[in-house]
Amino acid sequence: MAKKNEQTSKKAATAASKVLKDPKSSKNAKTAAGSALTQAPDKKKKK
């Protein structure tokens, strides 16, 4: 399977994170938010 180079912007990733943390968010909203986060760039580890 080919690797996709799509990335979600930091702003969109932050919004998606808030949706996932909100217990009132619908299942569809959480599914879309999770999909967006899978495309977010990896965070660099602090040493």
N, CA, C and O atoms as CSV, one atom per row, in Angstrom:
chain,resi,resn,atom,element,x,y,z
A,1,MET,N,N,0.834,-1.167,0.000
A,1,MET,CA,C,0.000,0.000,0.000
A,1,MET,C,C,0.888,1.244,0.000
A,1,MET,O,O,1.864,1.307,0.748
A,2,ALA,N,N,0.567,2.206,-0.811
A,2,ALA,CA,C,1.349,3.431,-0.913
A,2,ALA,C,C,1.121,4.306,0.317
A,2,ALA,O,O,0.019,4.376,0.861
A,3,LYS,N,N,2.179,4.959,0.728
A,3,LYS,CA,C,2.074,5.856,1.879
A,3,LYS,C,C,1.628,7.234,1.399
A,3,LYS,O,O,2.195,7.780,0.453
A,4,LYS,N,N,0.621,7.789,2.047
A,4,LYS,CA,C,0.115,9.109,1.678
A,4,LYS,C,C,0.888,10.175,2.441
A,4,LYS,O,O,1.243,9.984,3.605
A,5,ASN,N,N,1.144,11.290,1.784
A,5,ASN,CA,C,1.872,12.377,2.416
A,5,ASN,C,C,0.949,13.487,2.901
A,5,ASN,O,O,1.394,14.616,3.110
A,6,GLU,N,N,-0.322,13.180,3.079
A,6,GLU,CA,C,-1.267,14.186,3.539
A,6,GLU,C,C,-1.031,14.476,5.017
A,6,GLU,O,O,-0.754,13.574,5.807
A,7,GLN,N,N,-1.146,15.759,5.373
A,7,GLN,CA,C,-1.012,16.134,6.768
A,7,GLN,C,C,-2.085,17.141,7.140
A,7,GLN,O,O,-2.448,18.014,6.351
A,8,THR,N,N,-2.577,17.000,8.347
A,8,THR,CA,C,-3.571,17.922,8.872
A,8,THR,C,C,-2.837,19.108,9.489
A,8,THR,O,O,-1.786,18.939,10.107
A,9,SER,N,N,-3.384,20.292,9.325
A,9,SER,CA,C,-2.761,21.477,9.919
A,9,SER,C,C,-2.820,21.388,11.442
A,9,SER,O,O,-3.625,20.649,12.009
A,10,LYS,N,N,-1.950,22.159,12.085
A,10,LYS,CA,C,-1.916,22.159,13.545
A,10,LYS,C,C,-3.251,22.632,14.114
A,10,LYS,O,O,-3.731,22.100,15.116
A,11,LYS,N,N,-3.843,23.628,13.473
A,11,LYS,CA,C,-5.124,24.176,13.937
A,11,LYS,C,C,-6.223,23.115,13.851
A,11,LYS,O,O,-7.025,22.970,14.774
A,12,ALA,N,N,-6.255,22.388,12.757
A,12,ALA,CA,C,-7.273,21.341,12.586
A,12,ALA,C,C,-7.037,20.191,13.562
A,12,ALA,O,O,-7.988,19.618,14.093
A,13,ALA,N,N,-5.780,19.859,13.796
A,13,ALA,CA,C,-5.461,18.783,14.735
A,13,ALA,C,C,-5.877,19.162,16.152
A,13,ALA,O,O,-6.355,18.318,16.910
A,14,THR,N,N,-5.697,20.420,16.503
A,14,THR,CA,C,-6.110,20.892,17.828
A,14,THR,C,C,-7.627,20.807,17.977
A,14,THR,O,O,-8.132,20.373,19.012
A,15,ALA,N,N,-8.343,21.219,16.946
A,15,ALA,CA,C,-9.804,21.145,16.975
A,15,ALA,C,C,-10.268,19.698,17.078
A,15,ALA,O,O,-11.205,19.394,17.817
A,16,ALA,N,N,-9.618,18.811,16.346
A,16,ALA,CA,C,-9.977,17.392,16.379
A,16,ALA,C,C,-9.746,16.815,17.766
A,16,ALA,O,O,-10.545,16.017,18.255
A,17,SER,N,N,-8.660,17.216,18.393
A,17,SER,CA,C,-8.354,16.741,19.740
A,17,SER,C,C,-9.436,17.160,20.727
A,17,SER,O,O,-9.829,16.380,21.595
A,18,LYS,N,N,-9.913,18.387,20.593
A,18,LYS,CA,C,-10.972,18.878,21.478
A,18,LYS,C,C,-12.263,18.090,21.277
A,18,LYS,O,O,-12.981,17.816,22.239
A,19,VAL,N,N,-12.561,17.727,20.032
A,19,VAL,CA,C,-13.760,16.934,19.746
A,19,VAL,C,C,-13.665,15.575,20.423
A,19,VAL,O,O,-14.637,15.104,21.014
A,20,LEU,N,N,-12.502,14.944,20.338
A,20,LEU,CA,C,-12.334,13.619,20.925
A,20,LEU,C,C,-12.414,13.652,22.454
A,20,LEU,O,O,-12.862,12.686,23.072
A,21,LYS,N,N,-11.986,14.742,23.054
A,21,LYS,CA,C,-12.018,14.860,24.515
A,21,LYS,C,C,-13.408,15.209,25.044
A,21,LYS,O,O,-13.692,15.002,26.224
A,22,ASP,N,N,-14.265,15.732,24.187
A,22,ASP,CA,C,-15.604,16.168,24.602
A,22,ASP,C,C,-16.554,14.968,24.654
A,22,ASP,O,O,-16.837,14.357,23.623
A,23,PRO,N,N,-17.042,14.631,25.842
A,23,PRO,CA,C,-17.945,13.470,25.937
A,23,PRO,C,C,-19.282,13.677,25.225
A,23,PRO,O,O,-19.995,12.709,24.960
A,24,LYS,N,N,-19.626,14.913,24.915
A,24,LYS,CA,C,-20.894,15.206,24.234
A,24,LYS,C,C,-20.789,15.120,22.712
A,24,LYS,O,O,-21.802,15.224,22.021
A,25,SER,N,N,-19.582,14.933,22.180
A,25,SER,CA,C,-19.401,14.846,20.727
A,25,SER,C,C,-20.052,13.582,20.185
A,25,SER,O,O,-20.035,12.534,20.830
A,26,SER,N,N,-20.620,13.693,19.001
A,26,SER,CA,C,-21.279,12.542,18.383
A,26,SER,C,C,-20.239,11.533,17.888
A,26,SER,O,O,-19.058,11.846,17.739
A,27,LYS,N,N,-20.712,10.336,17.644
A,27,LYS,CA,C,-19.830,9.280,17.147
A,27,LYS,C,C,-19.235,9.671,15.798
A,27,LYS,O,O,-18.053,9.430,15.548
A,28,ASN,N,N,-20.048,10.274,14.925
A,28,ASN,CA,C,-19.561,10.686,13.610
A,28,ASN,C,C,-18.493,11.763,13.727
A,28,ASN,O,O,-17.508,11.749,12.989
A,29,ALA,N,N,-18.687,12.696,14.651
A,29,ALA,CA,C,-17.702,13.757,14.855
A,29,ALA,C,C,-16.378,13.167,15.344
A,29,ALA,O,O,-15.304,13.581,14.906
A,30,LYS,N,N,-16.466,12.207,16.244
A,30,LYS,CA,C,-15.249,11.572,16.770
A,30,LYS,C,C,-14.544,10.758,15.693
A,30,LYS,O,O,-13.314,10.710,15.660
A,31,THR,N,N,-15.299,10.126,14.823
A,31,THR,CA,C,-14.710,9.362,13.721
A,31,THR,C,C,-13.939,10.297,12.784
A,31,THR,O,O,-12.815,9.998,12.382
A,32,ALA,N,N,-14.555,11.425,12.444
A,32,ALA,CA,C,-13.901,12.395,11.566
A,32,ALA,C,C,-12.673,12.993,12.235
A,32,ALA,O,O,-11.646,13.196,11.588
A,33,ALA,N,N,-12.775,13.275,13.523
A,33,ALA,CA,C,-11.648,13.846,14.253
A,33,ALA,C,C,-10.485,12.844,14.322
A,33,ALA,O,O,-9.323,13.220,14.164
A,34,GLY,N,N,-10.803,11.600,14.554
A,34,GLY,CA,C,-9.762,10.572,14.599
A,34,GLY,C,C,-9.075,10.428,13.251
A,34,GLY,O,O,-7.859,10.248,13.186
A,35,SER,N,N,-9.840,10.506,12.192
A,35,SER,CA,C,-9.278,10.431,10.848
A,35,SER,C,C,-8.331,11.605,10.601
A,35,SER,O,O,-7.266,11.433,10.008
A,36,ALA,N,N,-8.716,12.782,11.050
A,36,ALA,CA,C,-7.866,13.968,10.873
A,36,ALA,C,C,-6.566,13.818,11.653
A,36,ALA,O,O,-5.502,14.208,11.174
A,37,LEU,N,N,-6.650,13.258,12.844
A,37,LEU,CA,C,-5.440,13.122,13.661
A,37,LEU,C,C,-4.478,12.076,13.109
A,37,LEU,O,O,-3.273,12.169,13.344
A,38,THR,N,N,-4.976,11.096,12.391
A,38,THR,CA,C,-4.068,10.103,11.817
A,38,THR,C,C,-3.211,10.718,10.725
A,38,THR,O,O,-2.170,10.169,10.364
A,39,GLN,N,N,-3.646,11.862,10.195
A,39,GLN,CA,C,-2.879,12.552,9.164
A,39,GLN,C,C,-2.021,13.670,9.752
A,39,GLN,O,O,-1.280,14.324,9.018
A,40,ALA,N,N,-2.108,13.902,11.062
A,40,ALA,CA,C,-1.347,14.983,11.686
A,40,ALA,C,C,0.141,14.623,11.712
A,40,ALA,O,O,0.488,13.452,11.859
A,41,PRO,N,N,1.015,15.612,11.572
A,41,PRO,CA,C,2.446,15.338,11.634
A,41,PRO,C,C,2.839,14.834,13.008
A,41,PRO,O,O,2.254,15.230,14.017
A,42,ASP,N,N,3.833,13.957,13.043
A,42,ASP,CA,C,4.308,13.411,14.309
A,42,ASP,C,C,4.970,14.504,15.134
A,42,ASP,O,O,5.654,15.380,14.605
A,43,LYS,N,N,4.750,14.432,16.448
A,43,LYS,CA,C,5.413,15.378,17.348
A,43,LYS,C,C,6.843,14.899,17.577
A,43,LYS,O,O,7.093,13.699,17.698
A,44,LYS,N,N,7.771,15.838,17.634
A,44,LYS,CA,C,9.163,15.485,17.910
A,44,LYS,C,C,9.322,15.236,19.400
A,44,LYS,O,O,8.790,15.977,20.227
A,45,LYS,N,N,10.059,14.186,19.731
A,45,LYS,CA,C,10.280,13.857,21.131
A,45,LYS,C,C,11.330,14.784,21.726
A,45,LYS,O,O,12.341,15.094,21.097
A,46,LYS,N,N,11.063,15.223,22.968
A,46,LYS,CA,C,12.032,16.060,23.674
A,46,LYS,C,C,13.087,15.167,24.301
A,46,LYS,O,O,12.784,14.092,24.818
A,47,LYS,N,N,14.306,15.618,24.248
A,47,LYS,CA,C,15.391,14.837,24.868
A,47,LYS,C,C,15.813,15.453,26.172
A,47,LYS,O,O,16.711,14.937,26.837
